[in-house]
Amino acid sequence: MNFRLRVLTEAAAVGLRAGEWMRALPLPDGAWICGPLADAVEEALAGLDPEDRDDPDRYGHGGVSESARTRLDGLVYDVAETSTLRAEQRVALFAVVHCVRGIPQTLANDPWTVVQRGDLSALCAIIDSAIARPV
């Protein structure tokens, strides 16, 4: 497996772990965070595509659908739903969503540097660190 594919595969695995962690958060049944938002985290990291750039000015979506981007953006509008979480759970949740939201944009901006230099792996390590504590 080549290096780029290995890095993208690891990012997808991080997304699955993060989604699983989000679903285990102590939130009410049917909570948006545990369903659609967790799904968006998984979808975003599983679908990363360094070739998804709209124009030569390096704008693009890195393989993430508009639907997933909208759900990832939605956490800031649903902060009240996190009020039952401990402070460290809230911080971890926001760290995960912020990193996942930023990864595709970073990837679309400068795909090969992000993969080769290790930025993508570093962001995935931040996500893993955020979800390392039990819920």
Helices and strands as residue ranges (DSSP letters): H 3-23, G 32-34, H 36-46, H 66-73, G 74-77, G 79-82, H 87-109, H 111-117, H 119-130
